[in-house]
Amino acid sequence: MGTKEQRKHILVINDIPVLLEVFRDLLESEGYRVSLDNFSDFDLAQKLADVKRLMPDVVVLDFLFGGEPLGWQLLQLLKLDRDTACIPVVVCTAAARQVTELEGHLRSMNVAAILKPFDIDTLLTAVSQALSDGPSAVGLSPAPPD
């Protein structure tokens, strides 16, 4: 592991304040810089703008907000936007059925999925892998022809 002057930045998007605090404590104790976003206003365009402004190294994203698949919609926006498409995403959700149905698609977008309740080491491993495999594994920018 190479040490860089700046700690890796993790953005956690979840609508449950107590979970946001758990994520912050857990990730900061591992040396990450953490930003929290309480997905309370359900404004997808604003969330996309927030991610672009922060440009985190990894986004940890819930799937369902208020029973709506807004995390999935935000994930699609992130992956369709040139500025954010290369940011690795770890989906952390209790929506087991949806994750199972979308597993192949998530994998093709280089998105890891962890089901709640999760093991702490599983989350930390997923974040670490997202940081190391991240943008290079996305495959969105093919090499230019000679």
C-alpha positions in Angstrom: 0.0 0.0 0.0 1.5 3.3 -1.1 1.0 6.2 1.2 -0.3 9.4 -0.4 -0.4 12.8 1.2 -4.1 12.9 0.9 -6.3 10.2 2.4 -8.7 8.5 0.1 -12.1 10.1 0.2 -15.3 8.0 0.6 -18.7 9.5 0.1 -21.5 7.6 1.9 -25.1 8.2 0.7 -27.8 6.8 2.9 -31.1 8.1 4.3 -30.7 6.7 7.8 -28.7 9.1 10.0 -27.5 6.5 12.5 -26.1 4.3 9.7 -24.3 7.3 8.3 -22.6 7.7 11.7 -21.6 4.0 11.8 -20.1 4.3 8.3 -18.2 7.5 9.3 -16.8 5.9 12.5 -15.8 2.7 10.7 -14.2 4.3 7.6 -12.5 7.1 9.5 -11.0 4.5 11.9 -9.5 2.9 8.8 -7.8 6.2 7.8 -10.3 7.3 5.1 -11.6 10.9 4.7 -15.4 10.5 4.9 -18.3 12.7 3.5 -21.8 11.8 4.5 -24.9 12.6 2.4 -28.4 12.1 4.0 -30.5 11.3 0.9 -33.4 13.2 2.4 -34.5 15.6 -0.4 -34.6 12.9 -3.1 -33.3 15.4 -5.7 -31.3 13.2 -8.1 -29.9 16.1 -10.2 -28.6 17.7 -7.0 -27.1 14.5 -5.8 -25.2 14.1 -9.1 -24.0 17.7 -8.8 -22.9 17.0 -5.2 -20.9 14.0 -6.3 -19.2 16.0 -9.1 -18.3 18.7 -6.6 -16.8 16.3 -4.1 -15.3 13.9 -6.6 -14.8 11.1 -4.0 -12.5 8.1 -4.6 -15.4 5.7 -3.9 -19.2 6.1 -3.3 -20.9 3.8 -0.8 -24.6 4.0 -1.9 -27.8 2.6 -0.5 -30.3 1.2 -3.1 -33.7 2.1 -1.7 -34.6 5.4 -0.2 -38.1 5.7 1.3 -39.1 2.5 -0.5 -38.1 3.9 -3.9 -35.1 2.7 -5.9 -33.5 6.1 -5.9 -30.0 4.7 -5.3 -30.3 2.6 -8.4 -31.4 5.8 -10.4 -28.5 7.7 -9.0 -26.1 4.9 -9.8 -27.3 5.0 -13.4 -26.8 8.8 -13.5 -23.3 8.4 -12.1 -22.4 5.8 -14.7 -23.9 7.8 -17.6 -22.1 11.0 -16.7 -18.6 11.4 -18.2 -17.3 13.2 -15.0 -18.5 10.5 -12.6 -18.5 7.3 -14.6 -15.1 6.2 -13.4 -15.9 6.7 -9.7 -16.1 3.2 -8.1 -19.4 2.5 -6.3 -20.1 0.0 -3.5 -23.9 -0.6 -3.2 -24.7 -1.4 0.4 -28.4 -2.4 0.7 -30.9 -4.7 2.3 -32.7 -5.0 -1.1 -31.5 -8.6 -1.7 -34.0 -9.4 -4.5 -33.1 -6.3 -6.5 -29.4 -6.9 -6.2 -29.8 -10.6 -7.2 -31.8 -9.5 -10.2 -29.3 -6.9 -11.2 -26.1 -8.8 -10.3 -24.8 -9.3 -13.8 -25.5 -5.7 -14.7 -23.9 -4.4 -11.5 -20.8 -6.5 -12.2 -20.6 -5.1 -15.8 -20.6 -1.6 -14.3 -17.8 -2.6 -11.9 -20.1 -2.1 -8.9 -19.7 -4.2 -5.8 -22.9 -5.1 -3.8 -23.0 -5.8 -0.1 -26.2 -6.9 1.6 -27.2 -5.5 5.0 -26.7 -6.5 7.6 -23.1 -6.8 6.6 -19.9 -7.9 8.1 -17.5 -5.0 8.7 -14.6 -6.8 7.1 -16.7 -7.4 4.0 -17.4 -3.7 3.7 -13.8 -2.7 4.2 -12.6 -5.3 1.7 -15.2 -4.0 -0.9 -14.0 -0.4 -0.4 -10.4 -1.4 -0.6 -11.0 -3.4 -3.8 -13.0 -0.5 -5.3 -10.0 1.8 -4.6 -7.5 -0.6 -6.1 -9.5 -1.8 -9.1 -11.6 1.3 -9.5 -11.3 3.3 -12.7 -9.0 1.0 -14.6 -11.5 -1.9 -14.4 -14.4 0.2 -15.7 -13.2 0.0 -19.2 -15.1 3.1 -20.4 -12.2 4.7 -22.2 -10.6 2.4 -24.8 -7.1 3.1 -25.9 -7.0 5.5 -28.9 -6.1 3.9 -32.2 -2.6 4.4 -33.6 
